[in-house]
Amino acid sequence: MYNKFLLDMHTHTLASGHAYGTIREMAQAAAENGLKLLGISEHAPGMPGTVDPFYYCNLSVIPRRLYGVEMMFGSEINVLAGGRLSLEEEWLGKLDYGIVGIHNTCYENAGREENTDNLIGCMRHPKIHFVSHPDDDHMPLNYERLVRAAKENGVALEVNNSSFLKPEGFRLNYRENYRTMLALCRQYEVPVIVDSDAHDPSAVGILDEARQFLQEQDFPEKLILNVDIDRVKQFIAKGV
């Protein structure tokens, strides 16, 4: 059994357009579930209904502690063709951290190697710290290259709890892909982060499916960022 997971960095509020809680409702749920750190990461442009980038310019007005939970504010940014990010540089500088991921609403499958090229291109940006749900063969990836690039760029790969809860086939071959990815993370000593991808307060900090899967793989706790808040902060500062 791993030590208690203390944080959840990939969550969405109603500002993302298809999520259903306020910042304070998400923070209250985090407190009730024993989290010490919560990251709010609204979808960046490209996702239908999400915030205008101007949203990110005023994050400093939000309290940094709510219901006893430390708060951080980032964005889940889309991978675009050519390895471009869907959020412009002027807004990236407003974020505490960045998550990058492929979403079919704004990305067309280009094949395993080009998908990997595009994702790695985005991972090279210094504001990118995590890769969201790299697990779906609808947008296949070369995991050897992905994991090595994560190590080179100081980026953690996500094990996304919601992938285990989606309807069958929503994320194709995600279990096999996670097995491959985790074996390579162990080999190259690349850390992972476990996130809920919560779109409702009821899912904040609920990481049980991902935790069980990691246990089944006997994945080393030392490579799981969720057990050490100081290490996560150092990681975001590109200090790990």
N, C-alpha and C positions, 0 to 999 in steps of 0.2 A: 504493500500500500504506500503510495506517495504521501509526502507531507501535504498538508492542506494547501489547496490552490488559493492564492491570495488576491488574484487580479483577473480582470477580463477586459481586454483592450479593443475588442471589435464588437461594438454595439451601435444601434441606430435609434434615433428618436423620430417622432412624427415629422420632423423637418426633412427627413429623407424621402418623404412622399409615399412610402408604402410600409411605414412602421407606425407604431400606435401608442407610444408613451412619451411623456415630457422628460426633460433632463432630470427634474426632481423626482419624478416617479421611477426613473431608471436608477437613480442614486439611492432612493429609499429601498428598492428591491435589492440592490447590491449590499446595503447594510444588513438587511434581513437575512441575506445568504452568507454573511460573514466575510465579504470581500473588504480589503483594505484600500484597493486602488481600482478605479473604473475609468476606462477610456471610452469617450463618445467619438465616433468616427463616421460622421454623415457622408453619404455618397457624394462624390464629386460630379461635375457636369458630365453628361452622357447617359446617366440613369434617368429615365422619365420621372418627372415630378419632384426631383430633388432641389436642393437649395441653389440660389444664385451664388456665385463665388463671393459676392459682397458679404455674405453671411460670415465668412471666416475672418473678416477684418475686425470684428467686435467681440471675439471670444474672451478677451481680457476682462469683460464686465461680469463674467459668470464666477461665482464663488469657487475657490479651489478646494473647498471642503464642504460637503453636503451630507448630513446625517452621519457624520463621523467618517465618511469615505473620502479619500483624496481623489480629486478629479483631474483628468488630462483630456485634452481636446485635439483630435486629429481629423483625418479624412480617409475614407476608402476610395482610392483614386483608380480610375480605369486605365488599363493598358490599351494603347491605340496602335494602329499599324505604324511600322517604322520605329517601334520602341519609344513612342512618345507618351507622356502622361497627359491625362485629360484635365489637369488643373495647371493653370499658368504660374510662372515663377513668382509673380507678385503676391499670390495667395499662399503658395507653399511656405513662404517665410512666416506666415501667421500661425502655423500649426506647431503643436508640441511634437507630433510624430506623424508619419505617413504610412499607410497600408496601401499596397498595390495589388490589383487582381484583375483577372480577365472575366468580363461579363459579356454575354452574347447580345445584350441590348446595344452595344456600341463596338463590337469586335466580331470580325468574321474569321472563322477557323482558317488558318493558313498552313496547316500541317504541323507535325510534331516539331521539326527543327526551326521553322520560322516562328511558330508560337513561342518557342523557347528563346530564340533570339530577341523577340520583342519584349518578353518579360524581363530578360536579363538586362536589356537596354534601360528599362525603367528602374530596375534594382540599383543601377549605378548612381542614381541621383542621391546626394547626401541626405535628403529629407525622407528617404524611404527606409523604413526599419523592419517591416514585416510584409510577407506575401500571403494574401488571403486565399483560402481554399484551393491550393494547387493540386487538385485531386480528381478532375473531371475529364474523362476521355472524349467528351464532346469537343474539348479543346486540348488535345493531347500534348504532353510535355516530355522532354528528354530529362529524366530525373538525375542522371549522372551529371549532366551539365548544369542543371538547376542547383543542385546541392553544392557543387564546387563553386559556382558563382555566388551563392549565399555566403559561403565561407570567405571568399575573396572580398566581398563588399560589406561584410558585417551586417547581414540581414538574416532574420529568423523566419523560418517557414512555419506556417500555421497548420495545426490540426484542428479542424473546424467541427465543433460539436453538432452543428445543424446538418452537416452532411450525413450524419448517421440517422437523422430524423426525417429526411426528405422522402417523398414517395419513391418507390422502386424505379430506377432508371433516370431519376432527375439529375443525379450526378453519376455518370457512368463509370463503373469499375473503381469507385473511390476507395474501397477497402484494399484491393490489390495495389492500387497506386500508393496508398499510404504505407503499406508494407514495404514496397520498394523504396519509397522516400525515406522512411525511418531507418531502414537498414543502411542506406547511404549516409544519413545524418550521423548514425553511430560510427560508421567507418571514418568519416572525415571530421567528426566531433563538431557538428553544426547544431546549434540549439534550435529548439522548436518552441512555439508558443501555442497554448491551448485557448481557444476563444469560443464564445457562445454564438457569435453573429446574431445576437438578440435583436429582434424587431418588435419586441413587446416586453414590458417589465417582467412578465412571468418567466422569461427565459434568461434573464441576467444572472450570470454566475452559475448557470446549470451546465456543468461540464462532464457529467457522469459517463456518457457514452464514449466520449473521447478518452477519458481517464481509463475506462475499462479496456479500451483497445490498446492503449499504450502499455498497460499492464500485461495484456496478452502477448505483446511483442517483447516483453521484458526490457523496455526501453529505459536507459539509465536516467535516474532523477536529475543528475548533474547537468543534463542537457535540456531540462524543462524549465523555462524562464518563470513560470507561474509560481514557483515555490519561494522566490526571493525578490522582493520589491526593489531592494537596492541594486541588485544586478540588472533588473529591467531598466531602471533609470540610467545606469551606466551604459547599458546597451543602446538606449535611445540617444545618449550623448556620444555614441560611437566609441565608447571606452572599453568595449569587450571584444 
